Amino acid sequence: MRAGLKAHAEVWSVMGVTPQFYKNEDWREVGFSSLDDFNRNFWEAWFIPMDPNNLLTMAWKWRHGDVSKHTGGDLAAALGRIKAKTFVTPFAGDMFFPISDLEDEQALIPDSELRVIDSTWGHFAMFAITDRDREAIDTVIGDLLATKIAT
């Protein structure tokens, strides 16, 4: 089990952040002394303690989470039904949810906005590990909450 979780951590070390993250050695910004230190004390420390069943459940959810099932497979119809003010907020360099995919989906949501958060942390920017990422996420949430609802 440990070997599988360690392999999972290695995959995420490649896909979870951007190549620029490693080029810039951005792991130093959050206190890691070397790439080996980062891999061992971030990636492995994050994934190895996990219950593998939780990871399998998340993978199942990603594969089967399809809002178009509610409209006979018509994604445009499903997203077109959204009435809430929506900010679609991808993270730059997220290899799991590329901006181009989210741009296409955002275009189907009435009165929505695309708000890209620029971060070398890619998918892991969602954890707001740096002050910069936390401030960017807080700004998007604050802007959304401050949006006046048309009556």
MODELLER restraints for C-alpha pairs under 7 A, 6 or more apart:
rsr = mdl.restraints
at = mdl.atoms
rsr.add(forms.Gaussian(group=physical.xy_distance, feature=features.Distance(at['CA:2:A'], at['CA:48:A']), mean=6.30, stdev=0.5))
rsr.add(forms.Gaussian(group=physical.xy_distance, feature=features.Distance(at['CA:5:A'], at['CA:47:A']), mean=6.13, stdev=0.5))
rsr.add(forms.Gaussian(group=physical.xy_distance, feature=features.Distance(at['CA:5:A'], at['CA:48:A']), mean=5.05, stdev=0.5))
rsr.add(forms.Gaussian(group=physical.xy_distance, feature=features.Distance(at['CA:6:A'], at['CA:44:A']), mean=6.11, stdev=0.5))
rsr.add(forms.Gaussian(group=physical.xy_distance, feature=features.Distance(at['CA:6:A'], at['CA:48:A']), mean=5.93, stdev=0.5))
rsr.add(forms.Gaussian(group=physical.xy_distance, feature=features.Distance(at['CA:9:A'], at['CA:43:A']), mean=5.31, stdev=0.5))
rsr.add(forms.Gaussian(group=physical.xy_distance, feature=features.Distance(at['CA:9:A'], at['CA:44:A']), mean=5.55, stdev=0.5))
rsr.add(forms.Gaussian(group=physical.xy_distance, feature=features.Distance(at['CA:9:A'], at['CA:47:A']), mean=5.71, stdev=0.5))
rsr.add(forms.Gaussian(group=physical.xy_distance, feature=features.Distance(at['CA:13:A'], at['CA:43:A']), mean=6.45, stdev=0.5))
rsr.add(forms.Gaussian(group=physical.xy_distance, feature=features.Distance(at['CA:15:A'], at['CA:95:A']), mean=6.04, stdev=0.5))
rsr.add(forms.Gaussian(group=physical.xy_distance, feature=features.Distance(at['CA:16:A'], at['CA:122:A']), mean=6.06, stdev=0.5))
rsr.add(forms.Gaussian(group=physical.xy_distance, feature=features.Distance(at['CA:16:A'], at['CA:123:A']), mean=5.22, stdev=0.5))
rsr.add(forms.Gaussian(group=physical.xy_distance, feature=features.Distance(at['CA:16:A'], at['CA:124:A']), mean=5.95, stdev=0.5))
rsr.add(forms.Gaussian(group=physical.xy_distance, feature=features.Distance(at['CA:17:A'], at['CA:94:A']), mean=6.93, stdev=0.5))
rsr.add(forms.Gaussian(group=physical.xy_distance, feature=features.Distance(at['CA:17:A'], at['CA:120:A']), mean=6.33, stdev=0.5))
rsr.add(forms.Gaussian(group=physical.xy_distance, feature=features.Distance(at['CA:17:A'], at['CA:121:A']), mean=4.59, stdev=0.5))
rsr.add(forms.Gaussian(group=physical.xy_distance, feature=features.Distance(at['CA:17:A'], at['CA:122:A']), mean=4.37, stdev=0.5))
rsr.add(forms.Gaussian(group=physical.xy_distance, feature=features.Distance(at['CA:17:A'], at['CA:123:A']), mean=6.09, stdev=0.5))
rsr.add(forms.Gaussian(group=physical.xy_distance, feature=features.Distance(at['CA:17:A'], at['CA:124:A']), mean=6.39, stdev=0.5))
rsr.add(forms.Gaussian(group=physical.xy_distance, feature=features.Distance(at['CA:18:A'], at['CA:93:A']), mean=5.51, stdev=0.5))
rsr.add(forms.Gaussian(group=physical.xy_distance, feature=features.Distance(at['CA:18:A'], at['CA:120:A']), mean=5.33, stdev=0.5))
rsr.add(forms.Gaussian(group=physical.xy_distance, feature=features.Distance(at['CA:18:A'], at['CA:121:A']), mean=6.14, stdev=0.5))
rsr.add(forms.Gaussian(group=physical.xy_distance, feature=features.Distance(at['CA:18:A'], at['CA:122:A']), mean=5.43, stdev=0.5))
rsr.add(forms.Gaussian(group=physical.xy_distance, feature=features.Distance(at['CA:20:A'], at['CA:120:A']), mean=6.15, stdev=0.5))
rsr.add(forms.Gaussian(group=physical.xy_distance, feature=features.Distance(at['CA:21:A'], at['CA:120:A']), mean=4.95, stdev=0.5))
rsr.add(forms.Gaussian(group=physical.xy_distance, feature=features.Distance(at['CA:21:A'], at['CA:121:A']), mean=6.44, stdev=0.5))
rsr.add(forms.Gaussian(group=physical.xy_distance, feature=features.Distance(at['CA:27:A'], at['CA:38:A']), mean=6.54, stdev=0.5))
rsr.add(forms.Gaussian(group=physical.xy_distance, feature=features.Distance(at['CA:32:A'], at['CA:38:A']), mean=5.50, stdev=0.5))
rsr.add(forms.Gaussian(group=physical.xy_distance, feature=features.Distance(at['CA:67:A'], at['CA:78:A']), mean=6.30, stdev=0.5))
rsr.add(forms.Gaussian(group=physical.xy_distance, feature=features.Distance(at['CA:68:A'], at['CA:74:A']), mean=5.22, stdev=0.5))
rsr.add(forms.Gaussian(group=physical.xy_distance, feature=features.Distance(at['CA:68:A'], at['CA:75:A']), mean=4.57, stdev=0.5))
rsr.add(forms.Gaussian(group=physical.xy_distance, feature=features.Distance(at['CA:68:A'], at['CA:78:A']), mean=5.36, stdev=0.5))
rsr.add(forms.Gaussian(group=physical.xy_distance, feature=features.Distance(at['CA:70:A'], at['CA:78:A']), mean=6.77, stdev=0.5))
rsr.add(forms.Gaussian(group=physical.xy_distance, feature=features.Distance(at['CA:71:A'], at['CA:77:A']), mean=6.41, stdev=0.5))
rsr.add(forms.Gaussian(group=physical.xy_distance, feature=features.Distance(at['CA:71:A'], at['CA:78:A']), mean=5.74, stdev=0.5))
rsr.add(forms.Gaussian(group=physical.xy_distance, feature=features.Distance(at['CA:76:A'], at['CA:108:A']), mean=5.67, stdev=0.5))
rsr.add(forms.Gaussian(group=physical.xy_distance, feature=features.Distance(at['CA:79:A'], at['CA:108:A']), mean=5.79, stdev=0.5))
rsr.add(forms.Gaussian(group=physical.xy_distance, feature=features.Distance(at['CA:79:A'], at['CA:109:A']), mean=5.21, stdev=0.5))
rsr.add(forms.Gaussian(group=physical.xy_distance, feature=features.Distance(at['CA:80:A'], at['CA:108:A']), mean=5.77, stdev=0.5))
rsr.add(forms.Gaussian(group=physical.xy_distance, feature=features.Distance(at['CA:80:A'], at['CA:109:A']), mean=5.12, stdev=0.5))
rsr.add(forms.Gaussian(group=physical.xy_distance, feature=features.Distance(at['CA:80:A'], at['CA:110:A']), mean=6.08, stdev=0.5))
rsr.add(forms.Gaussian(group=physical.xy_distance, feature=features.Distance(at['CA:82:A'], at['CA:109:A']), mean=6.34, stdev=0.5))
rsr.add(forms.Gaussian(group=physical.xy_distance, feature=features.Distance(at['CA:82:A'], at['CA:110:A']), mean=6.96, stdev=0.5))
rsr.add(forms.Gaussian(group=physical.xy_distance, feature=features.Distance(at['CA:85:A'], at['CA:111:A']), mean=6.61, stdev=0.5))
rsr.add(forms.Gaussian(group=physical.xy_distance, feature=features.Distance(at['CA:85:A'], at['CA:112:A']), mean=6.16, stdev=0.5))
rsr.add(forms.Gaussian(group=physical.xy_distance, feature=features.Distance(at['CA:86:A'], at['CA:112:A']), mean=4.79, stdev=0.5))
rsr.add(forms.Gaussian(group=physical.xy_distance, feature=features.Distance(at['CA:86:A'], at['CA:113:A']), mean=6.51, stdev=0.5))
rsr.add(forms.Gaussian(group=physical.xy_distance, feature=features.Distance(at['CA:87:A'], at['CA:112:A']), mean=5.69, stdev=0.5))
rsr.add(forms.Gaussian(group=physical.xy_distance, feature=features.Distance(at['CA:87:A'], at['CA:113:A']), mean=4.86, stdev=0.5))
rsr.add(forms.Gaussian(group=physical.xy_distance, feature=features.Distance(at['CA:87:A'], at['CA:114:A']), mean=5.78, stdev=0.5))
rsr.add(forms.Gaussian(group=physical.xy_distance, feature=features.Distance(at['CA:87:A'], at['CA:115:A']), mean=6.29, stdev=0.5))
rsr.add(forms.Gaussian(group=physical.xy_distance, feature=features.Distance(at['CA:87:A'], at['CA:144:A']), mean=6.91, stdev=0.5))
rsr.add(forms.Gaussian(group=physical.xy_distance, feature=features.Distance(at['CA:88:A'], at['CA:106:A']), mean=6.17, stdev=0.5))
rsr.add(forms.Gaussian(group=physical.xy_distance, feature=features.Distance(at['CA:88:A'], at['CA:113:A']), mean=6.14, stdev=0.5))
rsr.add(forms.Gaussian(group=physical.xy_distance, feature=features.Distance(at['CA:88:A'], at['CA:114:A']), mean=4.91, stdev=0.5))
rsr.add(forms.Gaussian(group=physical.xy_distance, feature=features.Distance(at['CA:88:A'], at['CA:115:A']), mean=6.07, stdev=0.5))
rsr.add(forms.Gaussian(group=physical.xy_distance, feature=features.Distance(at['CA:89:A'], at['CA:114:A']), mean=6.01, stdev=0.5))
rsr.add(forms.Gaussian(group=physical.xy_distance, feature=features.Distance(at['CA:89:A'], at['CA:115:A']), mean=4.80, stdev=0.5))
rsr.add(forms.Gaussian(group=physical.xy_distance, feature=features.Distance(at['CA:89:A'], at['CA:116:A']), mean=5.34, stdev=0.5))
rsr.add(forms.Gaussian(group=physical.xy_distance, feature=features.Distance(at['CA:89:A'], at['CA:117:A']), mean=6.79, stdev=0.5))
rsr.add(forms.Gaussian(group=physical.xy_distance, feature=features.Distance(at['CA:90:A'], at['CA:99:A']), mean=5.96, stdev=0.5))
rsr.add(forms.Gaussian(group=physical.xy_distance, feature=features.Distance(at['CA:90:A'], at['CA:102:A']), mean=6.98, stdev=0.5))
rsr.add(forms.Gaussian(group=physical.xy_distance, feature=features.Distance(at['CA:90:A'], at['CA:115:A']), mean=6.95, stdev=0.5))
rsr.add(forms.Gaussian(group=physical.xy_distance, feature=features.Distance(at['CA:90:A'], at['CA:116:A']), mean=5.15, stdev=0.5))
rsr.add(forms.Gaussian(group=physical.xy_distance, feature=features.Distance(at['CA:90:A'], at['CA:117:A']), mean=6.31, stdev=0.5))
rsr.add(forms.Gaussian(group=physical.xy_distance, feature=features.Distance(at['CA:91:A'], at['CA:116:A']), mean=5.79, stdev=0.5))
rsr.add(forms.Gaussian(group=physical.xy_distance, feature=features.Distance(at['CA:91:A'], at['CA:117:A']), mean=4.83, stdev=0.5))
rsr.add(forms.Gaussian(group=physical.xy_distance, feature=features.Distance(at['CA:91:A'], at['CA:118:A']), mean=6.10, stdev=0.5))
rsr.add(forms.Gaussian(group=physical.xy_distance, feature=features.Distance(at['CA:91:A'], at['CA:119:A']), mean=6.49, stdev=0.5))
rsr.add(forms.Gaussian(group=physical.xy_distance, feature=features.Distance(at['CA:91:A'], at['CA:122:A']), mean=5.71, stdev=0.5))
rsr.add(forms.Gaussian(group=physical.xy_distance, feature=features.Distance(at['CA:91:A'], at['CA:123:A']), mean=6.45, stdev=0.5))
rsr.add(forms.Gaussian(group=physical.xy_distance, feature=features.Distance(at['CA:91:A'], at['CA:125:A']), mean=6.64, stdev=0.5))
rsr.add(forms.Gaussian(group=physical.xy_distance, feature=features.Distance(at['CA:92:A'], at['CA:99:A']), mean=6.86, stdev=0.5))
rsr.add(forms.Gaussian(group=physical.xy_distance, feature=features.Distance(at['CA:92:A'], at['CA:116:A']), mean=6.43, stdev=0.5))
rsr.add(forms.Gaussian(group=physical.xy_distance, feature=features.Distance(at['CA:92:A'], at['CA:117:A']), mean=5.96, stdev=0.5))
rsr.add(forms.Gaussian(group=physical.xy_distance, feature=features.Distance(at['CA:92:A'], at['CA:118:A']), mean=4.95, stdev=0.5))
rsr.add(forms.Gaussian(group=physical.xy_distance, feature=features.Distance(at['CA:92:A'], at['CA:119:A']), mean=5.76, stdev=0.5))
rsr.add(forms.Gaussian(group=physical.xy_distance, feature=features.Distance(at['CA:92:A'], at['CA:122:A']), mean=5.87, stdev=0.5))
rsr.add(forms.Gaussian(group=physical.xy_distance, feature=features.Distance(at['CA:93:A'], at['CA:120:A']), mean=6.75, stdev=0.5))
rsr.add(forms.Gaussian(group=physical.xy_distance, feature=features.Distance(at['CA:93:A'], at['CA:122:A']), mean=4.72, stdev=0.5))
rsr.add(forms.Gaussian(group=physical.xy_distance, feature=features.Distance(at['CA:94:A'], at['CA:122:A']), mean=4.13, stdev=0.5))
rsr.add(forms.Gaussian(group=physical.xy_distance, feature=features.Distance(at['CA:94:A'], at['CA:123:A']), mean=4.52, stdev=0.5))
rsr.add(forms.Gaussian(group=physical.xy_distance, feature=features.Distance(at['CA:95:A'], at['CA:123:A']), mean=6.94, stdev=0.5))
rsr.add(forms.Gaussian(group=physical.xy_distance, feature=features.Distance(at['CA:96:A'], at['CA:123:A']), mean=6.95, stdev=0.5))
rsr.add(forms.Gaussian(group=physical.xy_distance, feature=features.Distance(at['CA:103:A'], at['CA:114:A']), mean=6.89, stdev=0.5))
rsr.add(forms.Gaussian(group=physical.xy_distance, feature=features.Distance(at['CA:106:A'], at['CA:112:A']), mean=6.49, stdev=0.5))
rsr.add(forms.Gaussian(group=physical.xy_distance, feature=features.Distance(at['CA:106:A'], at['CA:113:A']), mean=6.98, stdev=0.5))
rsr.add(forms.Gaussian(group=physical.xy_distance, feature=features.Distance(at['CA:106:A'], at['CA:114:A']), mean=6.56, stdev=0.5))
rsr.add(forms.Gaussian(group=physical.xy_distance, feature=features.Distance(at['CA:117:A'], at['CA:136:A']), mean=6.44, stdev=0.5))
rsr.add(forms.Gaussian(group=physical.xy_distance, feature=features.Distance(at['CA:119:A'], at['CA:125:A']), mean=6.42, stdev=0.5))
rsr.add(forms.Gaussian(group=physical.xy_distance, feature=features.Distance(at['CA:119:A'], at['CA:133:A']), mean=6.73, stdev=0.5))
rsr.add(forms.Gaussian(group=physical.xy_distance, feature=features.Distance(at['CA:125:A'], at['CA:133:A']), mean=6.27, stdev=0.5))
rsr.add(forms.Gaussian(group=physical.xy_distance, feature=features.Distance(at['CA:128:A'], at['CA:134:A']), mean=4.50, stdev=0.5))
